Amino acid sequence: MPETSLSQKDVFQPNFMKEYASYCRAGAALVSFLCESLDLPF
């Protein structure tokens, strides 16, 4: 799993959006599960 601690330097790197999208994909299953458990839309 990728490291999720981001510094200001990390955010200004050219590949930031690609890495950020990777973090979002990695957490999507958990967020989906939590939303479903609480009867909330995902």
N, C-alpha and C positions, 0 to 999 in steps of 0.2 A: 504494500500500500504506500502511496506517495506521502511524503512529509507534508503536513498541512499548515505548518507555521510559516507565515509569509511576512517578510520584511518589506519596507518601502523599496529597497533595491530590487527585490523579487518582482514586485508589482510593475516596475518600469522596464522589465526585460521584454524583448520582442516576442518571446514565446509565452507570455503570461496568460493570454486568453486560452490557449490550448491547454496549459496546465490547470487553469481554473475550471475549465469544462471537465477535465479528468476528475478533479476533486468532486464536482457536482455529480457526475455519473457514479462515482464510488459510494456516495452517500445516499443516492436515490432510493435504493431498496429499503434502507432503514426508515427514511422519511415516509415512504409509501406505506410501510407497515404501521408506523405510528399514526399516520392520518387515518388509515383504515380502522385501526383499533379505537380511535376517538370519533369515528364516524364523521370525518372531515374530508373535504375534497383534496385531491392531490393534483 
